[in-house]
Amino acid sequence: MRSVLIILILALACTIAMAGPAPSGPKEMASRIYAYEGTLFTGPQDPEYKDYDLALRNHLTRRIHKRFGIELDPKTYSGFDLLEIESLIRFKKSNEPLDPFLRMFPKTP
């Protein structure tokens, strides 16, 4: 009887936990990025893609600055480059300079 009661309580707790709002990740995520969710772009020349890419770059440079204290120009690197830079910064040793890592990425015109 006692084990049945414990199972029921656990099932109820799991149901309540799953029914609650899912964590949405970092709260500083720009809502402009969510506006493009599910959008298909015709290519890099698409004006909507350019707006999305700029919003993504701004978000990533703010996140890198907030987490690591490194100021990067969002117009200098592509969104994919900023994701790679963030991962490299995360795993580099603290005494390593950052400049060699940044030189690996081409500058975006």
C-alpha positions in Angstrom: 0.0 0.0 0.0 2.8 2.4 0.9 4.7 1.7 -2.3 1.5 2.4 -4.4 1.1 5.7 -2.6 4.8 6.7 -3.3 4.4 5.7 -7.0 1.2 7.8 -7.3 2.9 10.8 -5.7 5.9 10.5 -8.1 3.6 10.1 -11.1 1.7 13.3 -10.0 4.9 15.2 -9.5 6.2 14.1 -12.9 2.9 15.2 -14.5 3.0 18.6 -12.9 6.7 19.1 -13.8 6.0 18.2 -17.5 2.9 20.4 -17.7 4.8 23.5 -16.5 6.5 25.9 -18.8 9.6 24.6 -20.4 12.8 26.6 -19.7 13.4 28.9 -22.6 17.2 29.2 -22.2 18.9 32.5 -21.5 16.5 35.3 -20.9 18.6 37.7 -22.9 17.8 35.9 -26.1 16.5 38.5 -28.4 12.9 38.1 -29.3 13.8 39.2 -32.8 15.6 35.9 -33.3 12.4 34.0 -32.3 10.4 35.9 -34.9 12.3 34.0 -37.7 11.7 30.6 -36.3 10.5 28.3 -39.1 11.2 30.8 -41.8 12.7 29.7 -45.1 15.0 32.1 -46.8 15.7 32.1 -50.5 19.4 32.8 -49.9 21.9 35.1 -48.3 20.7 38.0 -50.5 17.2 37.7 -49.0 16.5 40.9 -46.9 14.8 38.9 -44.2 17.9 36.6 -44.0 20.1 39.7 -43.6 17.9 41.0 -40.8 18.0 37.6 -39.1 21.8 37.3 -39.5 22.3 40.8 -38.0 20.0 40.0 -35.0 21.9 36.7 -34.5 25.3 38.4 -34.7 24.2 41.1 -32.2 22.9 38.5 -29.8 26.1 36.4 -30.0 28.5 39.3 -29.5 26.4 40.4 -26.4 26.6 36.9 -25.1 30.3 36.6 -25.6 30.9 40.0 -24.0 28.7 39.0 -21.0 30.2 35.6 -20.4 33.8 36.2 -21.3 34.3 40.0 -21.2 35.5 40.1 -24.8 34.2 42.9 -27.0 33.7 41.8 -30.7 32.2 43.8 -33.6 29.1 42.0 -34.9 29.7 43.3 -38.4 33.2 41.8 -38.5 32.3 38.1 -38.2 29.5 35.9 -39.5 27.0 34.3 -37.2 28.7 30.9 -37.7 32.1 32.4 -37.0 30.8 33.9 -33.8 29.5 30.5 -32.7 32.9 28.9 -33.4 34.7 31.8 -31.6 32.5 31.3 -28.6 33.3 27.6 -28.4 37.0 28.2 -28.9 37.0 30.8 -26.1 35.2 28.4 -23.8 37.8 25.7 -24.2 41.0 27.7 -24.5 43.4 27.8 -21.6 43.2 31.0 -19.5 46.8 32.0 -20.2 46.5 31.7 -24.0 46.1 34.9 -26.0 42.9 35.4 -28.0 44.4 37.0 -31.1 45.6 33.7 -32.8 42.1 32.3 -32.4 40.5 35.4 -34.0 42.9 35.4 -36.9 41.6 32.0 -38.0 38.3 33.6 -39.0 38.0 35.7 -42.2 36.6 39.2 -41.8 33.2 39.7 -43.3 32.9 42.7 -45.7 
